[in-house]
Amino acid sequence: MKENLYHHGDLRCALIETGIEFIKQEGEEALSLRKIAKICGVSNAAPYAHFKTKDEFIVAMQRHVMDLFAAELEKTVAKYKDSPSLLIMLGKTYVMFFYQNPFYYDFLFSHKNIRIKLSLANDGTDENPPLDILKKTAIPLFHKAKLPEKVIQDKIIAMWALVHGLAAVVTMPGIEYDGNWEARIEGIINSISIPYQIQEAEE
């Protein structure tokens, strides 16, 4: 990696982005705040004004990636909010985020600090904002269809498991697939018939 990347502005953000790129290239075991400080061209002590330990630094990088992920999902919600394909497109965005950034999948979900709450309640403490976005988008649709709470919870879990599992598949280096994932993901999600068959529920 090139050194002296940081010149001015937000040092915390520069450290996080540099740390993510470092792990991509060198691996997490090789990471240290001292190395990141050197790459950014700041003193060895500078990162400690923002992160007390390497573990805290890694958590901050995870949060940064989660925020990028959530922002993409929110864009999809805004774009398709009045479309019957909203949930399908939200699922496609979930999978394609990792397809386009395969490093992020393992970086986020291989750590034990990520907690995932599958209850419908949202108390604001969930460490998986993307799942919260799915909940707040899907639950009103299911309520409109007058589905029981237990059925709604089952559907939320099934929908999340589907797209999360597909994300795992498309990021696996050993997977062989003769199709184009970007062109096929929407069809694959739609074929499972999980999305939300609200019309059937209303009939």
RODOKE-767149 format. One record per atom (N, C-alpha, C): x, y, z; residue number from 1; residue in one letter. Coordinates in steps of 0.001 Angstrom, whole numbers, plus 500000, padded with zeros to 6 digits. Example, Ala and Ser with C-alpha at 12.3 -4.5 7.8 and 13.67 -1.06 7.14 Angstrom:
2
{{513190 494310 507800} 1 'A'},
{{512300 495500 507800} 1 'A'},
{{513200 496700 507800} 1 'A'},
{{512850 497750 507080} 2 'S'},
{{513670 498940 507140} 2 'S'},
{{512900 500030 507870} 2 'S'},
END
This chain:
203
{{500838 498790 500000} 1 'M'},
{{500000 500000 500000} 1 'M'},
{{500871 501258 500000} 1 'M'},
{{500380 502296 499323} 2 'K'},
{{501112 503550 499303} 2 'K'},
{{501014 504234 500660} 2 'K'},
{{502111 504894 501045} 3 'E'},
{{502120 505614 502312} 3 'E'},
{{501716 507068 502118} 3 'E'},
{{501490 507746 503255} 4 'N'},
{{501161 509172 503256} 4 'N'},
{{499887 509482 502476} 4 'N'},
{{498848 508651 502669} 5 'L'},
{{497583 508878 501991} 5 'L'},
{{496802 510038 502610} 5 'L'},
{{497009 510283 503897} 6 'Y'},
{{496214 511288 504600} 6 'Y'},
{{496898 512647 504554} 6 'Y'},
{{496162 513661 504183} 7 'H'},
{{496730 515006 504133} 7 'H'},
{{495964 515969 505038} 7 'H'},
{{494654 515925 504982} 8 'H'},
{{493862 516838 505809} 8 'H'},
{{492432 516309 505850} 8 'H'},
{{491652 516869 506756} 9 'G'},
{{490245 516468 506827} 9 'G'},
{{489975 515514 507970} 9 'G'},
{{489147 514517 507701} 10 'D'},
{{488664 513600 508727} 10 'D'},
{{489636 512435 508893} 10 'D'},
{{490495 512510 509910} 11 'L'},
{{491490 511455 510127} 11 'L'},
{{490823 510143 510490} 11 'L'},
{{489781 510191 511296} 12 'R'},
{{489111 508950 511706} 12 'R'},
{{488622 508174 510487} 12 'R'},
{{487965 508869 509559} 13 'C'},
{{487462 508226 508350} 13 'C'},
{{488620 507706 507498} 13 'C'},
{{489696 508489 507402} 14 'A'},
{{490858 508063 506620} 14 'A'},
{{491471 506802 507201} 14 'A'},
{{491559 506717 508518} 15 'L'},
{{492101 505526 509171} 15 'L'},
{{491226 504307 508882} 15 'L'},
{{489916 504490 508975} 16 'I'},
{{488982 503389 508735} 16 'I'},
{{489091 502891 507291} 16 'I'},
{{489052 503795 506337} 17 'E'},
{{489110 503396 504935} 17 'E'},
{{490459 502753 504599} 17 'E'},
{{491529 503271 505190} 18 'T'},
{{492854 502693 504974} 18 'T'},
{{492940 501312 505605} 18 'T'},
{{492339 501177 506799} 19 'G'},
{{492340 499878 507481} 19 'G'},
{{491602 498815 506682} 19 'G'},
{{490469 499171 506097} 20 'I'},
{{489700 498230 505283} 20 'I'},
{{490523 497784 504078} 20 'I'},
{{491151 498737 503411} 21 'E'},
{{491968 498404 502244} 21 'E'},
{{493169 497549 502652} 21 'E'},
{{493742 497832 503815} 22 'F'},
{{494878 497046 504305} 22 'F'},
{{494475 495589 504518} 22 'F'},
{{493318 495375 505159} 23 'I'},
{{492862 494007 505418} 23 'I'},
{{492582 493275 504118} 23 'I'},
{{492013 493978 503142} 24 'K'},
{{491773 493358 501830} 24 'K'},
{{493065 492803 501244} 24 'K'},
{{494148 493567 501388} 25 'Q'},
{{495401 493211 500743} 25 'Q'},
{{496301 492327 501601} 25 'Q'},
{{496328 492582 502916} 26 'E'},
{{497295 491920 503780} 26 'E'},
{{496679 490926 504765} 26 'E'},
{{495372 491036 505008} 27 'G'},
{{494728 490160 505980} 27 'G'},
{{494624 490802 507343} 27 'G'},
{{493640 490372 508106} 28 'E'},
{{493373 490993 509401} 28 'E'},
{{494470 490734 510424} 28 'E'},
{{495103 489584 510365} 29 'E'},
{{496150 489260 511338} 29 'E'},
{{497331 490215 511230} 29 'E'},
{{497572 490744 510064} 30 'A'},
{{498707 491653 509859} 30 'A'},
{{498385 493087 510255} 30 'A'},
{{497115 493354 510556} 31 'L'},
{{496685 494720 510860} 31 'L'},
{{497229 495205 512199} 31 'L'},
{{497644 496453 512236} 32 'S'},
{{497972 497113 513505} 32 'S'},
{{497724 498602 513320} 32 'S'},
{{497416 499275 514396} 33 'L'},
{{497189 500717 514324} 33 'L'},
{{498475 501438 513921} 33 'L'},
{{499620 500898 514336} 34 'R'},
{{500899 501505 513980} 34 'R'},
{{501109 501490 512464} 34 'R'},
{{500786 500344 511841} 35 'K'},
{{500945 500235 510387} 35 'K'},
{{500014 501185 509649} 35 'K'},
{{498785 501288 510143} 36 'I'},
{{497823 502182 509487} 36 'I'},
{{498259 503636 509648} 36 'I'},
{{498801 503978 510818} 37 'A'},
{{499310 505337 511039} 37 'A'},
{{500425 505658 510054} 37 'A'},
{{501321 504692 509844} 38 'K'},
{{502432 504899 508912} 38 'K'},
{{501931 505119 507499} 38 'K'},
{{500954 504295 507064} 39 'I'},
{{500409 504431 505719} 39 'I'},
{{499751 505798 505542} 39 'I'},
{{499072 506255 506583} 40 'C'},
{{498380 507546 506515} 40 'C'},
{{499322 508730 506713} 40 'C'},
{{500556 508433 507121} 41 'G'},
{{501522 509504 507299} 41 'G'},
{{501301 510326 508548} 41 'G'},
{{500784 509681 509605} 42 'V'},
{{500584 510370 510877} 42 'V'},
{{501393 509657 511956} 42 'V'},
{{501475 510247 513126} 43 'S'},
{{502265 509669 514206} 43 'S'},
{{501645 508360 514690} 43 'S'},
{{502446 507518 515303} 44 'N'},
{{501947 506253 515843} 44 'N'},
{{500852 506470 516877} 44 'N'},
{{500891 507623 517550} 45 'A'},
{{499915 507903 518606} 45 'A'},
{{498593 508426 518054} 45 'A'},
{{498605 508964 516842} 46 'A'},
{{497408 509635 516295} 46 'A'},
{{496169 508742 516264} 46 'A'},
{{496267 507477 515823} 47 'P'},
{{495053 506648 515779} 47 'P'},
{{494424 506409 517144} 47 'P'},
{{495225 506473 518193} 48 'Y'},
{{494706 506185 519533} 48 'Y'},
{{493817 507300 520071} 48 'Y'},
{{493802 508415 519378} 49 'A'},
{{492850 509465 519746} 49 'A'},
{{491442 509094 519306} 49 'A'},
{{491353 508087 518415} 50 'H'},
{{490061 507662 517875} 50 'H'},
{{489707 506224 518256} 50 'H'},
{{490701 505371 518419} 51 'F'},
{{490479 503949 518716} 51 'F'},
{{491462 503504 519798} 51 'F'},
{{490933 502971 520880} 52 'K'},
{{491791 502575 521991} 52 'K'},
{{492562 501297 521693} 52 'K'},
{{491952 500399 520913} 53 'T'},
{{492559 499099 520644} 53 'T'},
{{492324 498699 519195} 53 'T'},
{{493019 497664 518754} 54 'K'},
{{492820 497116 517422} 54 'K'},
{{491394 496596 517276} 54 'K'},
{{490876 495942 518319} 55 'D'},
{{489508 495413 518258} 55 'D'},
{{488492 496536 518070} 55 'D'},
{{488693 497643 518766} 56 'E'},
{{487783 498783 518610} 56 'E'},
{{487875 499345 517200} 56 'E'},
{{489059 499334 516642} 57 'F'},
{{489276 499793 515264} 57 'F'},
{{488528 498899 514287} 57 'F'},
{{488593 497589 514490} 58 'I'},
{{487895 496646 513613} 58 'I'},
{{486383 496850 513688} 58 'I'},
{{485866 497059 514892} 59 'V'},
{{484430 497308 515053} 59 'V'},
{{484026 498570 514295} 59 'V'},
{{484861 499597 514357} 60 'A'},
{{484563 500842 513637} 60 'A'},
{{484549 500609 512129} 60 'A'},
{{485454 499757 511649} 61 'M'},
{{485466 499430 510223} 61 'M'},
{{484218 498647 509837} 61 'M'},
{{483801 497726 510698} 62 'Q'},
{{482567 496985 510442} 62 'Q'},
{{481376 497930 510359} 62 'Q'},
{{481318 498862 511288} 63 'R'},
{{480208 499818 511298} 63 'R'},
{{480220 500665 510032} 63 'R'},
{{481394 501033 509577} 64 'H'},
{{481515 501817 508344} 64 'H'},
{{480950 501035 507158} 64 'H'},
{{481296 499753 507059} 65 'V'},
{{480796 498913 505975} 65 'V'},
{{479285 498738 506098} 65 'V'},
{{478796 498522 507322} 66 'M'},
{{477355 498394 507546} 66 'M'},
{{476623 499649 507097} 66 'M'},
{{477206 500806 507366} 67 'D'},
{{476579 502069 506971} 67 'D'},
{{476519 502191 505446} 67 'D'},
{{477595 501772 504772} 68 'L'},
{{477590 501777 503306} 68 'L'},
{{476508 500845 502772} 68 'L'},
{{476402 499678 503383} 69 'F'},
{{475418 498669 503000} 69 'F'},
{{474003 499199 503208} 69 'F'},
{{473759 499752 504393} 70 'A'},
{{472427 500275 504711} 70 'A'},
{{472041 501413 503767} 70 'A'},
{{473020 502241 503390} 71 'A'},
{{472733 503359 502484} 71 'A'},
{{472253 502861 501129} 71 'A'},
{{472840 501770 500640} 72 'E'},
{{472398 501198 499363} 72 'E'},
{{470976 500653 499462} 72 'E'},
{{470675 500013 500580} 73 'L'},
{{469326 499478 500779} 73 'L'},
{{468301 500606 500876} 73 'L'},
{{468664 501674 501573} 74 'E'},
{{467741 502811 501708} 74 'E'},
{{467472 503451 500343} 74 'E'},
{{468477 503494 499483} 75 'K'},
{{468279 504019 498124} 75 'K'},
{{467249 503176 497374} 75 'K'},
{{467340 501851 497549} 76 'T'},
{{466396 500955 496879} 76 'T'},
{{464981 501153 497413} 76 'T'},
{{464860 501306 498730} 77 'V'},
{{463549 501533 499336} 77 'V'},
{{462935 502811 498768} 77 'V'},
{{463731 503869 498673} 78 'A'},
{{463229 505137 498149} 78 'A'},
{{462824 505013 496674} 78 'A'},
{{463591 504261 495904} 79 'K'},
{{463331 504133 494471} 79 'K'},
{{462101 503290 494178} 79 'K'},
{{461866 502240 494969} 80 'Y'},
{{460789 501288 494673} 80 'Y'},
{{459666 501314 495709} 80 'Y'},
{{459572 502387 496505} 81 'K'},
{{458630 502410 497624} 81 'K'},
{{457176 502203 497196} 81 'K'},
{{456828 502579 495994} 82 'D'},
{{455453 502417 495529} 82 'D'},
{{455302 501275 494526} 82 'D'},
{{456321 500436 494439} 83 'S'},
{{456298 499346 493466} 83 'S'},
{{456000 498010 494142} 83 'S'},
{{455227 497130 493500} 84 'P'},
{{454976 495799 494069} 84 'P'},
{{456240 494937 494116} 84 'P'},
{{457286 495366 493425} 85 'S'},
{{458535 494594 493431} 85 'S'},
{{459524 495108 494477} 85 'S'},
{{459047 495949 495391} 86 'L'},
{{459928 496563 496388} 86 'L'},
{{460779 495536 497132} 86 'L'},
{{460151 494508 497687} 87 'L'},
{{460900 493550 498498} 87 'L'},
{{461864 492717 497657} 87 'L'},
{{461458 492405 496457} 88 'I'},
{{462351 491651 495565} 88 'I'},
{{463581 492486 495237} 88 'I'},
{{463377 493764 494915} 89 'M'},
{{464499 494629 494575} 89 'M'},
{{465372 494905 495796} 89 'M'},
{{464757 494951 496964} 90 'L'},
{{465537 495121 498194} 90 'L'},
{{466436 493905 498408} 90 'L'},
{{465875 492726 498146} 91 'G'},
{{466666 491501 498254} 91 'G'},
{{467797 491472 497243} 91 'G'},
{{467506 491914 496030} 92 'K'},
{{468540 491951 494989} 92 'K'},
{{469669 492890 495396} 92 'K'},
{{469320 494033 495956} 93 'T'},
{{470340 494985 496403} 93 'T'},
{{471205 494372 497493} 93 'T'},
{{470566 493632 498395} 94 'Y'},
{{471302 492958 499482} 94 'Y'},
{{472364 492033 498889} 94 'Y'},
{{471959 491195 497955} 95 'V'},
{{472884 490219 497376} 95 'V'},
{{473956 490901 496533} 95 'V'},
{{473560 491865 495715} 96 'M'},
{{474503 492501 494802} 96 'M'},
{{475534 493353 495528} 96 'M'},
{{475190 493874 496694} 97 'F'},
{{476173 494636 497473} 97 'F'},
{{477384 493759 497772} 97 'F'},
{{477127 492517 498160} 98 'F'},
{{478233 491617 498480} 98 'F'},
{{478862 491022 497224} 98 'F'},
{{478071 490821 496184} 99 'Y'},
{{478634 490332 494931} 99 'Y'},
{{479664 491322 494392} 99 'Y'},
{{479347 492604 494518} 100 'Q'},
{{480252 493640 494037} 100 'Q'},
{{481381 493943 495023} 100 'Q'},
{{481191 493531 496289} 101 'N'},
{{482198 493754 497335} 101 'N'},
{{482365 492473 498152} 101 'N'},
{{482869 491399 497548} 102 'P'},
{{482903 490097 498226} 102 'P'},
{{483681 490090 499534} 102 'P'},
{{484671 490928 499654} 103 'F'},
{{485450 490993 500900} 103 'F'},
{{484568 491361 502089} 103 'F'},
{{483573 492213 501840} 104 'Y'},
{{482750 492707 502935} 104 'Y'},
{{481962 491602 503641} 104 'Y'},
{{481549 490577 502907} 105 'Y'},
{{480704 489540 503507} 105 'Y'},
{{481428 488846 504647} 105 'Y'},
{{482610 488339 504374} 106 'D'},
{{483370 487638 505406} 106 'D'},
{{483810 488598 506498} 106 'D'},
{{484180 489820 506105} 107 'F'},
{{484640 490795 507086} 107 'F'},
{{483553 491121 508109} 107 'F'},
{{482322 491204 507647} 108 'L'},
{{481224 491523 508560} 108 'L'},
{{480784 490332 509398} 108 'L'},
{{480603 489193 508748} 109 'F'},
{{479883 488101 509410} 109 'F'},
{{480760 486980 509953} 109 'F'},
{{482074 487106 509815} 110 'S'},
{{482956 486100 510410} 110 'S'},
{{483331 486461 511840} 110 'S'},
{{482919 487637 512298} 111 'H'},
{{483227 488082 513648} 111 'H'},
{{482060 487791 514592} 111 'H'},
{{482376 487391 515790} 112 'K'},
{{481353 487001 516759} 112 'K'},
{{480624 488196 517368} 112 'K'},
{{481127 489410 517136} 113 'N'},
{{480497 490571 517774} 113 'N'},
{{479212 491006 517078} 113 'N'},
{{478944 490483 515879} 114 'I'},
{{477721 490856 515170} 114 'I'},
{{476536 490092 515751} 114 'I'},
{{475570 490822 516274} 115 'R'},
{{474371 490217 516844} 115 'R'},
{{473189 490486 515916} 115 'R'},
{{472386 489467 515710} 116 'I'},
{{471252 489575 514802} 116 'I'},
{{469975 489209 515553} 116 'I'},
{{469055 490150 515660} 117 'K'},
{{467807 489922 516373} 117 'K'},
{{466697 489639 515362} 117 'K'},
{{466081 488493 515487} 118 'L'},
{{465050 488087 514544} 118 'L'},
{{463636 488386 515038} 118 'L'},
{{463514 489000 516200} 119 'S'},
{{462184 489391 516670} 119 'S'},
{{461694 490567 515825} 119 'S'},
{{460384 490770 515801} 120 'L'},
{{459823 491865 515016} 120 'L'},
{{460037 493214 515685} 120 'L'},
{{460212 493209 517001} 121 'A'},
{{460385 494456 517728} 121 'A'},
{{461711 495104 517351} 121 'A'},
{{461712 496413 517271} 122 'N'},
{{462933 497151 516968} 122 'N'},
{{463162 498168 518071} 122 'N'},
{{464139 497871 518941} 123 'D'},
{{464424 498788 520047} 123 'D'},
{{465617 499683 519741} 123 'D'},
{{466093 499634 518508} 124 'G'},
{{467192 500498 518117} 124 'G'},
{{468564 499998 518498} 124 'G'},
{{468648 498777 519042} 125 'T'},
{{469942 498251 519486} 125 'T'},
{{470479 497166 518562} 125 'T'},
{{469777 496854 517510} 126 'D'},
{{470235 495817 516592} 126 'D'},
{{471532 496254 515926} 126 'D'},
{{472505 495350 515855} 127 'E'},
{{473784 495660 515238} 127 'E'},
{{473792 495292 513757} 127 'E'},
{{472619 495014 513215} 128 'N'},
{{472513 494686 511798} 128 'N'},
{{471476 495616 511163} 128 'N'},
{{471852 496877 510906} 129 'P'},
{{470902 497835 510318} 129 'P'},
{{470237 497344 509038} 129 'P'},
{{470940 496607 508152} 130 'P'},
{{470265 496112 506943} 130 'P'},
{{469049 495243 507246} 130 'P'},
{{469133 494398 508280} 131 'L'},
{{467974 493587 508650} 131 'L'},
{{466853 494469 509192} 131 'L'},
{{467224 495519 509904} 132 'D'},
{{466216 496464 510386} 132 'D'},
{{465489 497131 509221} 132 'D'},
{{466221 497439 508165} 133 'I'},
{{465600 498059 506986} 133 'I'},
{{464607 497094 506352} 133 'I'},
{{464985 495826 506277} 134 'L'},
{{464058 494817 505753} 134 'L'},
{{462796 494762 506611} 134 'L'},
{{462972 494753 507931} 135 'K'},
{{461826 494683 508838} 135 'K'},
{{460893 495880 508644} 135 'K'},
{{461460 497076 508682} 136 'K'},
{{460606 498269 508631} 136 'K'},
{{459956 498439 507265} 136 'K'},
{{460540 497809 506240} 137 'T'},
{{459940 497868 504910} 137 'T'},
{{458865 496812 504730} 137 'T'},
{{459149 495587 505181} 138 'A'},
{{458241 494465 504933} 138 'A'},
{{457069 494406 505904} 138 'A'},
{{457317 494703 507159} 139 'I'},
{{456270 494520 508180} 139 'I'},
{{455003 495317 507867} 139 'I'},
{{455086 496594 507474} 140 'P'},
{{453847 497319 507129} 140 'P'},
{{453078 496674 505979} 140 'P'},
{{453802 496108 505015} 141 'L'},
{{453135 495433 503905} 141 'L'},
{{452381 494200 504390} 141 'L'},
{{453005 493459 505288} 142 'F'},
{{452358 492261 505831} 142 'F'},
{{451193 492620 506747} 142 'F'},
{{451341 493715 507485} 143 'H'},
{{450226 494172 508322} 143 'H'},
{{449038 494581 507445} 143 'H'},
{{449344 495215 506317} 144 'K'},
{{448287 495618 505398} 144 'K'},
{{447542 494398 504876} 144 'K'},
{{448266 493305 504727} 145 'A'},
{{447646 492060 504263} 145 'A'},
{{446983 491292 505399} 145 'A'},
{{447042 491847 506626} 146 'K'},
{{446407 491271 507810} 146 'K'},
{{446951 489882 508145} 146 'K'},
{{448252 489724 507997} 147 'L'},
{{448887 488455 508358} 147 'L'},
{{449157 488426 509854} 147 'L'},
{{449037 487261 510482} 148 'P'},
{{449339 487139 511914} 148 'P'},
{{450812 487434 512200} 148 'P'},
{{451105 487880 513416} 149 'E'},
{{452470 488247 513778} 149 'E'},
{{453446 487077 513596} 149 'E'},
{{453016 485883 513965} 150 'K'},
{{453899 484728 513834} 150 'K'},
{{454239 484461 512370} 150 'K'},
{{453259 484599 511508} 151 'V'},
{{453493 484398 510073} 151 'V'},
{{454441 485470 509543} 151 'V'},
{{454238 486710 510006} 152 'I'},
{{455118 487798 509584} 152 'I'},
{{456553 487519 509998} 152 'I'},
{{456734 487078 511247} 153 'Q'},
{{458095 486779 511709} 153 'Q'},
{{458722 485661 510878} 153 'Q'},
{{457947 484635 510585} 154 'D'},
{{458463 483532 509762} 154 'D'},
{{458877 484034 508385} 154 'D'},
{{458066 484919 507802} 155 'K'},
{{458374 485443 506476} 155 'K'},
{{459635 486314 506507} 155 'K'},
{{459773 487135 507540} 156 'I'},
{{460955 487982 507668} 156 'I'},
{{462217 487114 507750} 156 'I'},
{{462155 486078 508588} 157 'I'},
{{463314 485186 508729} 157 'I'},
{{463622 484491 507409} 157 'I'},
{{462572 484010 506740} 158 'A'},
{{462764 483305 505469} 158 'A'},
{{463351 484234 504405} 158 'A'},
{{462846 485454 504334} 159 'M'},
{{463341 486409 503351} 159 'M'},
{{464801 486755 503616} 159 'M'},
{{465118 487019 504883} 160 'W'},
{{466494 487367 505225} 160 'W'},
{{467429 486182 504968} 160 'W'},
{{467000 484974 505361} 161 'A'},
{{467832 483792 505154} 161 'A'},
{{468091 483563 503664} 161 'A'},
{{467091 483824 502835} 162 'L'},
{{467244 483640 501394} 162 'L'},
{{468320 484563 500832} 162 'L'},
{{468194 485856 501093} 163 'V'},
{{469142 486795 500487} 163 'V'},
{{470518 486687 501131} 163 'V'},
{{470554 486404 502436} 164 'H'},
{{471849 486259 503102} 164 'H'},
{{472558 485007 502584} 164 'H'},
{{471790 483953 502381} 165 'G'},
{{472359 482730 501829} 165 'G'},
{{472845 482916 500403} 165 'G'},
{{472065 483630 499595} 166 'L'},
{{472490 483920 498224} 166 'L'},
{{473763 484765 498215} 166 'L'},
{{473841 485704 499163} 167 'A'},
{{475055 486522 499255} 167 'A'},
{{476265 485651 499574} 167 'A'},
{{476071 484654 500429} 168 'A'},
{{477165 483729 500755} 168 'A'},
{{477583 482956 499507} 168 'A'},
{{476595 482538 498719} 169 'V'},
{{476885 481760 497506} 169 'V'},
{{477664 482584 496492} 169 'V'},
{{477209 483808 496223} 170 'V'},
{{477849 484602 495162} 170 'V'},
{{479233 485095 495552} 170 'V'},
{{479564 485047 496846} 171 'T'},
{{480893 485490 497278} 171 'T'},
{{481861 484329 497502} 171 'T'},
{{481394 483096 497365} 172 'M'},
{{482265 481942 497553} 172 'M'},
{{483186 481777 496351} 172 'M'},
{{484487 481749 496555} 173 'P'},
{{485416 481661 495421} 173 'P'},
{{485324 480356 494648} 173 'P'},
{{484856 479284 495297} 174 'G'},
{{484817 477987 494623} 174 'G'},
{{483543 477696 493859} 174 'G'},
{{482607 478648 493875} 175 'I'},
{{481332 478437 493187} 175 'I'},
{{481498 478617 491674} 175 'I'},
{{480972 477658 490908} 176 'E'},
{{480960 477763 489455} 176 'E'},
{{479519 477960 488987} 176 'E'},
{{479305 479001 488202} 177 'Y'},
{{477955 479321 487730} 177 'Y'},
{{478073 479876 486324} 177 'Y'},
{{477331 479304 485394} 178 'D'},
{{477476 479706 483998} 178 'D'},
{{476562 480862 483611} 178 'D'},
{{475828 481387 484590} 179 'G'},
{{474964 482527 484320} 179 'G'},
{{475575 483821 484813} 179 'G'},
{{474837 484896 484633} 180 'N'},
{{475261 486209 485099} 180 'N'},
{{474479 486529 486367} 180 'N'},
{{475186 486597 487493} 181 'W'},
{{474485 486785 488765} 181 'W'},
{{473636 488047 488766} 181 'W'},
{{474184 489132 488282} 182 'E'},
{{473437 490394 488314} 182 'E'},
{{472138 490295 487532} 182 'E'},
{{472179 489543 486430} 183 'A'},
{{470983 489387 485597} 183 'A'},
{{469999 488381 486179} 183 'A'},
{{470472 487458 487019} 184 'R'},
{{469637 486352 487466} 184 'R'},
{{469147 486469 488913} 184 'R'},
{{469789 487274 489723} 185 'I'},
{{469433 487325 491147} 185 'I'},
{{467966 487668 491358} 185 'I'},
{{467457 488656 490632} 186 'E'},
{{466054 489040 490794} 186 'E'},
{{465133 487867 490491} 186 'E'},
{{465421 487128 489426} 187 'G'},
{{464603 485977 489066} 187 'G'},
{{464700 484858 490080} 187 'G'},
{{465896 484656 490621} 188 'I'},
{{466080 483605 491630} 188 'I'},
{{465265 483920 492874} 188 'I'},
{{465332 485159 493327} 189 'I'},
{{464568 485558 494515} 189 'I'},
{{463073 485412 494246} 189 'I'},
{{462644 485853 493094} 190 'N'},
{{461226 485793 492746} 190 'N'},
{{460722 484359 492637} 190 'N'},
{{461600 483445 492218} 191 'S'},
{{461187 482059 491999} 191 'S'},
{{460883 481309 493296} 191 'S'},
{{461394 481810 494410} 192 'I'},
{{461209 481105 495680} 192 'I'},
{{459811 481328 496247} 192 'I'},
{{459108 482327 495732} 193 'S'},
{{457745 482675 496145} 193 'S'},
{{457657 483130 497591} 193 'S'},
{{458789 483525 498194} 194 'I'},
{{458783 484056 499556} 194 'I'},
{{458358 485511 499571} 194 'I'},
{{458817 486319 498586} 195 'P'},
{{458716 487744 498743} 195 'P'},
{{457502 488289 499476} 195 'P'},
{{456352 488245 498976} 196 'Y'},
{{455256 488622 499865} 196 'Y'},
{{453885 488391 499299} 196 'Y'},
{{453603 487647 498431} 197 'Q'},
{{452303 487182 497983} 197 'Q'},
{{451138 487839 498731} 197 'Q'},
{{451148 489136 498762} 198 'I'},
{{450107 489864 499489} 198 'I'},
{{448755 489693 498822} 198 'I'},
{{448744 489614 497536} 199 'Q'},
{{447456 489471 496844} 199 'Q'},
{{446765 488198 497266} 199 'Q'},
{{447528 487114 497409} 200 'E'},
{{446927 485847 497858} 200 'E'},
{{446393 485984 499271} 200 'E'},
{{447164 486690 500122} 201 'A'},
{{446749 486850 501517} 201 'A'},
{{445479 487657 501622} 201 'A'},
{{445299 488593 500678} 202 'E'},
{{444122 489451 500752} 202 'E'},
{{442878 488784 500184} 202 'E'},
{{443095 487753 499367} 203 'E'},
{{441940 487100 498729} 203 'E'},
{{441238 486149 499712} 203 'E'},
END
